[in-house]
Amino acid sequence: MKLPFRQTLGLLLLAAGSALAQQTPILKQPPAGFDQPRTGIAAGRIDSISYPSATVGTTRKALVYTPPGYSKKKKYPVLYLLHGIGGDEKEWLRGGQPQVILDNLYAEGKLQPMLVVMPNGRAMKDDRAVGNIYGPDKVAAFANFEQDLLHDLIPYIEKTYKPLTTRENRAIAGLSMGGGQSLNFGLGNLDKFAWVGEFSAAPNTKQPAELVPDPAKARKMLKLLWLECGDADGLLSVSQRTHDYLYQHRVPHVYYIEPGGHDFKVWKNGLYMFSQFLFKPVDVAALPSYTVLGAPAATNVRNAKYPQILPDNRASFRLKAADAQRVQVDLGRKYDLTKGTDGYWTATTDTLSEGLHYYSLLLDGLPVADPASDTFYGMGRMASGIEIPSRNGAFYAQQDVPHGEVRQRRYYSKVTNSWRDMYVYTPPGYDGNTTQKYPVLYLLHGGGEDETGWVKQGKTDLILDNLLAAQKAKPMLIVMMDGNVGGPGGLAGFGENTLRTFENELKQSVLPLVESNYRVAANAQNRALAGLSMGGLQTLYAGVRNSDMFSQLGVFSSGFFGNNPQLSDPQYAYMKANAATLNTNLKPLWLSMGGPEDIAYANNKIMRAKFDELGIKYVYSEYPGGHTWPVWRHDLYMFAQGLFR
């Protein structure tokens, strides 16, 4: 028998893998008329039931939808569908007409037959939505419904309707307050529910770590976890924080964002989409494809909705440039934007790697910064940046811990004969501990960047705040100076003269300024020097030649050029002559790379072989990610933990 086209398409969509999901259009929004009654199709039935509640001490009401063709001789799975704070068991019926949506889906062959139970989620004797619906007694009643649901309602449904009773055949979903209940009760009782959905979850939703304290257990037991919200909903942050946690802990889920607010337009769409997945095999790899919109990037300026990050880490761009003839976004690879009739240009990239990406908009070939995004000094100029979330980024996430300060310091340099800036991180409690002296890490940026790099791109203050709160690092100052000291820049800038100028700037300008204006311990045991890429070369040059001033060196994604003996040979000659001193003074010389894909990997490998030949002791660390900020943030995270011990 040949299946109807729509049913065939639906089955194909569920079977599609993540790669195909990016190439093959999938159903992302309900079609027109999905919520309108149709003639000539079979209809389900809605009954009102009363059940005894020992939890509340009264008889309570609920509605039960039975599917078209319902038979008492068959056993069905069950969806428990919950309402919002101002509703009752009839809210879905009044505002969403779920029976119409479900009848239409059954007519198209898109649903697994199921019972849908719509209870009153306000578990108190007077459970009407009257008076102050936000009163503490009524809010408490929504939490109390968990016991009513588990111990009274579900047993009644299973005794009366005799449905399938395993957790794999039980789902829970809800809107707003009911969405929070669904997450709280469903994820809190994985032995009872395998399918959990929320539509615009309200602030009654528990914090993510409470919802999913054991991600491995959730990964194993959940059949489907569905988060949905409108992009203009003031409660979007509740769904976002849950998604962020689930993403970080690799718990498969759908994060469905669509145009809309806190209303039944969104919630009806949610029921339409979510119900089609229930009680069927689910292709986990395809779940990130089920969304209409993405979440605004963390690097967006205030209130900017674009660029957006989709759940599979593709980025969507949208801007208005009515008079432009061609618009592209340059992320290393150029993407063409398409102009709509409204004058807006749009494009969606391929999946991007985690971390910060510099980018520019190209308007008829002219590179400009995106006015909707924060800008960073990178690539030798101001450029836009977009932060792609990292599953391993908790160590640089903003957390509720004591925070230090980043202070800007302007000074005149007699070495460069110019005014210059530096930034100084002071740890929490610095101003209060007036007698304490602190060690100092001097931290250097890479080529094409400046003293703002470790502050903005590197998230230095957050990394140290989190380390200190976890007692994984000693309190310290971090000085982020400008490593650009003249010269032609690029590879030609790594000559002996430029490196010597940097050394003089560090020793003659920066150290005296820091040690005369901040409470620091001014000796080698309390000084460290580290840098990435270009800053790694500067660390090697100035740190090795001044091991009596710095006891610990960190070289991130760097190494002397293997094909430039004019630069490297004098450095190796110095190390050979001073190997014993270096091995005594430097504890440690710490080298790290971003794996074989790091552009400095070959040079570093050659340099390490030379160090082995010369008997120079070092510690080597490797973290995958290439020549990128996620790698260098992790380098700082690891390096800082061993400092000044």
Residue, then its C-alpha position, 0 to 999 in steps of 0.5 A: m500500500k502506498l503511503p500518502f505523500r505527507q506521511t512518507l515525508g514525515l517518516l523520511l524527516l525522522a530518519a534523516g541524519s544530521a548531515l542530511a538535515q542540513q541539506t534537506p528541508i525539514l518541517k520547521q513550522p506548522p503549515a497554514g490551517f493546521d489548527q483549523p477544523r476540517t470536514g470529512i476527517a475522523a475526530g477524537r473525543i474530549d471527556s471530563i473526568s473526576y478523580p480522588s486526590a489524597t494529596v489535596g484531600t478532595t475530588r479534582k477534575a481533568l480532561v481526557y482526549t481520546p484519539p479517533g478510532y479509540s478502542k477500549k481493547k487497545k492500550y495507548p501511550v499517554l501525554y500529560l498536557l499542562h496549562g499556565i499560571g492563569g489557566d485550569e484544565k480547560e485552558w488548552l481547550r479554550g485557547g489552543q483547541p488541541q483536539v483540532i490540531l491532533d485530529n488534523l495530524y491523525a488525518e495526515g498519518k503523522l501521529q502515534p495514537m495516544l491519550v492526552v490528559m489535561p489536568n488542573g495543575r493548581a493542586m489545592k482545594d479551591d483550584r480555580a484561577v481566581g483572586n491573586i493568581y500569583g499568590p504564594d499559596k497558588v504558586a506553591a500549589f503548582a509545585n504540590f501538583e507533582q505529588d497529585l500527578l504521580h500518586d493520584l492522577i496517573p494511577y486513576i488514568e491507568k486504572t480507568y483507561k488501562p493505557l501503556t504504563t511504562r515510562e517509555n509510553r508516558a510524556i509530559a509537556g506544558l505551557s508557561m507555568g506548566g512548561g516549568q512543571s513539565l521540566n521539573f516533574g519530568l526531568g525529576n522523575l525519569d523513571k516515570f517520563a521518557w518524553v518531556g516538553e516545555f513551551s515558554a517555560a516560566p520562572n518556576t523552572k528549576q535551575p538547570a543543574e537541579l533539573v539535570p544533576d546527572p547528565a549521563k542518566a538523562r542521556k540514557m533515559l530520555k527519549l526526547l527533551w523539547l524546549e520551545c519559546g518565542d523570540a519576543d517572549g520575555l521568558l526566553s532566558v529561562s529556556q536559554r539557560t536550560h539549553d546552554y546547560l544541556y548543550q554543555h553537558r551533551v544532553p540531546h534535545v530540541y531547542y526550538i525558537e520561533p517568531g512570537g511572544h508568550d501566547f497560544k500562537v507559539w504554544k499551538n505550534g509547540l504542540y503540533m511539532f512536539s506531538q509528532f515525535l512522541f512514541k516513535p523512534v527519534d534520530v538524536a543527530a537530527l534534533p539540532s535542525y528542528t528550529v526556526l530561529g537561533a539565539p542572539a549571539a553573546t557578542n551582540v550589542r544590546n537588544a540586537k537579535y542578529p547574528q543568531i546561533l542555531p543549535d547546531n552552531r550555524a550562524s544566521f546573519r540579517l541586516k538592512a542595506a537597501d542600496a547595496q548590490r552585493v552583501q557578504v559576510d567574511l568569516g575566513r570563508k565568504y558567504d553571500l547574503t540574499k536580499g529579500t523584498d523587505g530590503y533585508w539581506t540574510a544568510t546562514t553559515d555552515t556549522l562553525s567551530e567553537g569560540l570567537h570568530y572575527y568577521s567583517l561584512l562586505l558591502d559591495g566589496l568594502p569590509v565594514a564592522d557589523p553594527a549589531s555585533d561587538t568589535f574587537y581589535g584583531m586581524g590588525r584592525m577593528a573587526s566584528g566578532i561572534e562567539i560560538p558556544s563551547r561545551n567546555g567553556a564553563f571555566y570562562a563563563q560568568q558565574d556567581v562568584p566574587h569578581g576582581e577588577v580590570r583596570q586601565r592604566r595609561y602611561y608614557s613610554k620613554v622606550t617607544n616615545s609614545w603614550r601607551d595603555m595596559y590593563v591590570y587584573t586585580p583579584p577579589g579583595y585586592d582593595g581590602n587587603t591593604t597589607q598583602k602583596y601579590p605575585v604578577l603574571y605579565l600576559l601577552h597577546g598575539g599578532g594583529e591584536d593589542e592589550t585589549g585581546w586578553v581582556k575582551q577575547g581572552k576573558t582573563d578576569l572570568i577565568l581567574d575569578n572562577l579559578l580563585a572561587a574554586q581555590k585552584a589558583k593563588p590570588m595574583l595580578i595579571v598585567m596585559m600590556d601592548g606588545n606592539v612596539g613598532g617595526p613592520g609587523g607580520l613575520a618581518g616584525f620578529g627580528e632581533n631589534t623588535l624583540r629587543t625593543f619589546e624586552n626594553e619596554l617590559k623591563q624599563s617601562v612596564l615592570p617599574l610602573v606596576e611595581s611602584n603603583y600596585r601592591v606586588a611582590a617584586n622578585a623573580q619568584n613572584r613574577a611570571l611571563a606568558g604569551l600567545s603566538m607573537g606574545g609567545l615569541q616575546t616570552l621566549y626572547a625576554g623571559v629566557r634572557n631574564s630568567d633572573m627576573f621571571s621564574q615561570l614562562g608560558v609559551f602558547s601556540s608559538g615557537f621560533f621559526g624553523n626556517n629562520p635561522q637568522l632569528s633562531d640560531p642566536q636564541y639557541a646559542y644563548m640557551k646552550a650557553n646558559a642551559a644550567t641556569l635556565n633549568t634552575n631558574l625556570k620552574p616551569l618553562w611551559l609550552s602548549m599547542g592547539g594540536p596539529e591544526d595549530i599553524a605554529y605546530a611545526n615550528n613548536k615541534i622543531m623547537r622542542a626537538k632543539f630544546d631536547e638536544l640542548g638539554i633545556k627542560y620544559v613541560y608540554s601541553e596540547y589542547p585541540g582547537g588550532h590557533t584559536w582563542p578557546v585554546w588560549r583561554h584553556d592555556l591560561y586556565m591550566f597555566a595559572q593553576g601552577l603559578f607561584r606554588 
